[in-house]
Amino acid sequence: MAFGQERKSLVVAGIFIVAAFVLIGKLMSVQVFDDTYSDRAESGSYRIETIHPSRGLIYDRNGVVVVKNMPVYDIEVIPKKVKDLDTLLFCKTFDINVEEFQAKMDKAIKESRYKQTPFIRQLSPEEFLPAQEQLHKFPGFYAQVRTIRQYPYSSAPHLMGYLSEVNRETVKENEYYQAGDYHGVNGIEKTFEEILRGKKGKRYITVDAYGRDKSSFNNGSRDSEAERGKGLNLCIDLKLQTYIESLMYNKIGSLVAIEPATGEILALVSTPFYDPNLLTGSERSKNFSELNRNPLRPQLNRALQARYPPGSTLKPVVGLIGLAEEVINENYWFACKGYYQLSARRRLRCSHSHAPNKNIQDAIEQSCNPYFWTVFRKTIENEKYEKQSQALGRWVEYLEDFGMGRRLNIGLSNENPGNIPSVGYYDKIYGEGAWKASTIISLGIGQGEFAITPLQMAQFTATIANRGKAIAPHVVKREDRMKYRELVDEPFTISAHDIEIEKRHFDAVAKGMRQVVTDGTAKIAQFGDVEVCGKTGTAENPHGDDHSIFVGFAPLNNAEIAIAVVVENGGYGSRYAAPIASLAMEMYMHREIDESRKWLEDRMKDANLIEPILKAREEKERQRLELKEKEGE
Amino acid sequence: MRGGNTRSTATDWFTVLLYILLVIVGLVAIYSAAYESMGDAPLLSLETLLKTRFGKQFLWASISFLVVIFIQFIDVRIFQQLSPVFFGVTILLLLYVMFFGRVIAGAQSWIDLGFFRLQPSEFAKISTALLLATVIARRNMDLRRWKDSLLAGSVFLFPMLLIIAQGDSGTALVYGGMLLILYREGLSAYVLILGFSAATVALCTFYFGKLPLGLFLSASVLISTILHLTYKLISQSNDKKISLSNHFIIIAFAAPLVLLSIFYPWMQTELVNEFSPETFEKLIILALILLSLGILGALFFWKKASFGILLALWAALSFAHIGQYAFDNVLKTHHRNRINDYLGKVKDPQGIGYNRTQAMLAIGSGGVSGKGFLNGVRIRGDYVPEETTDFIFCVVGEEFGFVGTASVILLFLFLLLRLLALGERSPTTFARVYLYSVATIIFVHLCINVGMTIGLVPVIGIPLPFLSYGGSSLLAFSILVFIGIKLDAERFKTLR
């Protein structure tokens, strides 16, 4: 097969000829036979302009617009098409300096030479409109209208969340987004991103050989309109929300209000909070980092993420479980000697002295610690169960049905599940079966390893107000919730529709909570002739003053509102939490505060619990520095 | 004085004509591509000449014209005698740019002379061709001997490595084409086939990844061993030499096995997930290439050495590893991206694949007869990058259509075949080797440049001879061709 020397020239020539005809063949296929190239090539002489839809509006339960849109203008650039640019004129027109211009251009080129990328962001109409007339002098630069969020009431930042520019990864993963787009990264904006963002439109614009816009391509036959985002109706009562925000101003804490019959969340407040308008517009990134630096962490949604021991507010639930497990009955009474004999050598003191109780209502009213220790101990030492661990397991199951120790999936992404210590937890610490009711007795009054979120407190309160009917709490109105079910995590449910505790037990406990307001620790919570019910609590705080807690609902029967309030470092529950809760309930039910209670409203509004905290912090920091200096010497 | 020759030299005007035609096509295309930046100045005013790309190219064409006339008055013996000097100078220049050169488009291969950026690698082609011719023309050279082939090969291997080090892998490939000359001058065809196989194996490695290809090659080794043993068995049982048709029968049996061994590892790779018709098409093509290489190899090696096939496959196996190593470590990111784009492993027509996509769109939109001179929307709309230099062929494609592109290819083909013919009619080895070098250099440039604009080869930045804008390139190619023409013209003078 090998060729002789003289024939090798023919092989070389043959290679040349074959290669040339391969090229010609491919050219023929590309230029003559393959329509795709010519089609696409013809249509290639257009520019696609993206039309950004305006984002869906967000309404409160009464149809008030909570979140709306404001137009802003981005100047975008296709670096490859920038020609003969009068940089100075450009900088003058858009009020930037040459260094900024160069930095922006470098960044745009790094992104892509051929793609349209943002150059100057978020010019207000006032800034943009004068410059618009000059824009044709800068080939390669285009104006792009976008909308940014606006919050007319500067309210509920944690609930709404905020928008943020998409990063490269998102653009890569999700073909909907292009560089420069914004998407919801938190709160409602994140959960309902897909319906709020709407659908982008496209406009095909024929460009001439110089890249200048000429006319719409194909008479606009391929254009598509932008579809504005769909609106969303929240359960929030904006008036209530802003009122509570004003009450809780200058305090650290949170409040959750639920309509017990529907599970609709009426208010979700976490303080300190911030004006959501800070996180829109061109100052966004500056404000964002400032918020992040704030030691009080205003960005934290304490209503869903902070965990507190519920303290005495748990007592109604502890009593209920005792009743359900039949270790006590409604008329169980207990002579409080002012202490509780835990074991032969250990006594727990009751926090206060009070009259002897006749039944569970009295015990709730008096918030008698020994009573509930006894109930808890009886529950755990219940002979119905072979082992105490089984009894505790059952006890925890009840709590879970009340919504504790698990995410309730109200429609926001950052819920903390809280913590109810499980059997396994104690087995691990003390050894399997090596613990007894007396070891874990503090659970009986909602302390110890117990930690739940304000949302979970509101949920168990709503469940008591409902007399055992557990309804999943939500931030979005039912119709929207059903429509966009796939966007939200599976909501909280319990195995049975009702908690396995008889209604009469709930009635007894609710009556006890009513007594708390009429005769007990929360007299301050009474307003008008409404049968307000509640329970105060104090969460021990090793770092400073105790946290003031109140859970309550009103009225006693067919409750319209259930509420849980935590005011950090607020002392007793009756000091801040109960008044705030009662004012909130009054505002919701009566839409105004009675003259006779204006003094209380003023006192709550004026109270500043943050200043002492900041001062203490400063002091601590000062001492630390001094100590450091001394050590340095 | 030598010979007292009064006979006028026999310049081959046909070659000159082809050269002039190609340069004119280039000027027309550059004029069109640069049209919008021409402004209102008259066509041949000083301003146009000095400021615009068309004007500069026109100036360079004129300079080249003067230089090639000058060449016709040089004593040709100088080329042969001074070739080591030329070679040395260009190597020094290459070394210089390696350390002090200007980086343009990822390659450090320019010397900035102020008015003109010199690209030594363009001129290195000439001196390499001259030295190669000189070396092979030495009286005691016989390229049928491995040692002599190796010596000749090292002449172009050296600048090739230097140019790779500059990051200009495209130009380096041009020297690879010089293997053809060694083949013409006596080197065994196996080397040629091996070279081609190596390139194929390299591409397959990039496409399939090292592991599946390794599996495939291992399977091939196994199969060919079995085949070989079968062959031995048959030839022992039958004294007669096995006829060609018997080989084909054996291969026909082997083919399905070979294909299977390709598809089995392929099925295990992530390619399954991104399965698309194009992937499948490319796969089939690669399989066929491998298969035909196998057949070709079998035909050649069967008679020769008993371990031929085994050796070749093992070589390929190790080459697959070397290839992958080179891909990952020697090539730059943009090279890797382009190869991946070419192989269809990345689909990013707006980013990595932008150049190729836009080039194909421009050419494709030309249709049969093109949009007409100065009517190339895509060229002028600045969709095609580098439209005056590496992608000049797009201008021809869009404005003159298939008629234009095919004509240009044919012009090149005529030129190439003419150069071979000149070489073959030359009485000296020196002239023949030199003319062959000129032809192969132009040939590789043509294949790669046109091939990349129509998606046949990965995007590799090398100019299209005579057409692409660029002084170094035009001048170098002019000198290259006209030294050849001069050598041919002197064919009657040489009395050695």
HADDOCK unambig.tbl for C-alpha pairs under 7 A between the chains (distance, minus, plus):
assign (segid A and resid 1 and name CA) (segid B and resid 300 and name CA) 6.86 0.50 0.50
assign (segid A and resid 5 and name CA) (segid B and resid 184 and name CA) 6.94 0.50 0.50
assign (segid A and resid 5 and name CA) (segid B and resid 186 and name CA) 6.45 0.50 0.50
assign (segid A and resid 8 and name CA) (segid B and resid 184 and name CA) 5.42 0.50 0.50
assign (segid A and resid 9 and name CA) (segid B and resid 184 and name CA) 6.14 0.50 0.50
assign (segid A and resid 12 and name CA) (segid B and resid 180 and name CA) 6.96 0.50 0.50
assign (segid A and resid 13 and name CA) (segid B and resid 417 and name CA) 6.38 0.50 0.50
assign (segid A and resid 17 and name CA) (segid B and resid 413 and name CA) 6.89 0.50 0.50
assign (segid A and resid 20 and name CA) (segid B and resid 409 and name CA) 6.51 0.50 0.50
assign (segid A and resid 20 and name CA) (segid B and resid 413 and name CA) 6.57 0.50 0.50
assign (segid A and resid 23 and name CA) (segid B and resid 451 and name CA) 6.76 0.50 0.50
assign (segid A and resid 24 and name CA) (segid B and resid 406 and name CA) 5.75 0.50 0.50
assign (segid A and resid 27 and name CA) (segid B and resid 402 and name CA) 6.76 0.50 0.50
assign (segid A and resid 27 and name CA) (segid B and resid 454 and name CA) 6.99 0.50 0.50
assign (segid A and resid 28 and name CA) (segid B and resid 402 and name CA) 6.42 0.50 0.50
assign (segid A and resid 30 and name CA) (segid B and resid 364 and name CA) 5.24 0.50 0.50
assign (segid A and resid 31 and name CA) (segid B and resid 363 and name CA) 6.51 0.50 0.50
assign (segid A and resid 31 and name CA) (segid B and resid 364 and name CA) 4.35 0.50 0.50
assign (segid A and resid 31 and name CA) (segid B and resid 365 and name CA) 6.78 0.50 0.50
assign (segid A and resid 31 and name CA) (segid B and resid 366 and name CA) 6.36 0.50 0.50
assign (segid A and resid 31 and name CA) (segid B and resid 367 and name CA) 4.59 0.50 0.50
assign (segid A and resid 31 and name CA) (segid B and resid 368 and name CA) 6.26 0.50 0.50
assign (segid A and resid 31 and name CA) (segid B and resid 401 and name CA) 6.96 0.50 0.50
assign (segid A and resid 31 and name CA) (segid B and resid 402 and name CA) 6.00 0.50 0.50
assign (segid A and resid 32 and name CA) (segid B and resid 367 and name CA) 5.41 0.50 0.50
assign (segid A and resid 32 and name CA) (segid B and resid 368 and name CA) 5.58 0.50 0.50
assign (segid A and resid 37 and name CA) (segid B and resid 361 and name CA) 5.27 0.50 0.50
assign (segid A and resid 37 and name CA) (segid B and resid 364 and name CA) 4.90 0.50 0.50
assign (segid A and resid 37 and name CA) (segid B and resid 365 and name CA) 6.16 0.50 0.50
assign (segid A and resid 38 and name CA) (segid B and resid 361 and name CA) 6.76 0.50 0.50
assign (segid A and resid 38 and name CA) (segid B and resid 364 and name CA) 5.12 0.50 0.50
assign (segid A and resid 38 and name CA) (segid B and resid 365 and name CA) 4.06 0.50 0.50
assign (segid A and resid 38 and name CA) (segid B and resid 367 and name CA) 6.91 0.50 0.50
assign (segid A and resid 40 and name CA) (segid B and resid 361 and name CA) 6.92 0.50 0.50
assign (segid A and resid 41 and name CA) (segid B and resid 361 and name CA) 4.84 0.50 0.50
assign (segid A and resid 41 and name CA) (segid B and resid 362 and name CA) 6.32 0.50 0.50
assign (segid A and resid 41 and name CA) (segid B and resid 364 and name CA) 6.98 0.50 0.50
assign (segid A and resid 41 and name CA) (segid B and resid 365 and name CA) 5.17 0.50 0.50
assign (segid A and resid 42 and name CA) (segid B and resid 365 and name CA) 6.49 0.50 0.50
assign (segid A and resid 45 and name CA) (segid B and resid 378 and name CA) 6.83 0.50 0.50
assign (segid A and resid 209 and name CA) (segid B and resid 377 and name CA) 5.34 0.50 0.50
assign (segid A and resid 209 and name CA) (segid B and resid 380 and name CA) 5.43 0.50 0.50
assign (segid A and resid 209 and name CA) (segid B and resid 381 and name CA) 4.35 0.50 0.50
assign (segid A and resid 210 and name CA) (segid B and resid 380 and name CA) 6.91 0.50 0.50
assign (segid A and resid 210 and name CA) (segid B and resid 381 and name CA) 5.43 0.50 0.50
assign (segid A and resid 211 and name CA) (segid B and resid 381 and name CA) 5.78 0.50 0.50
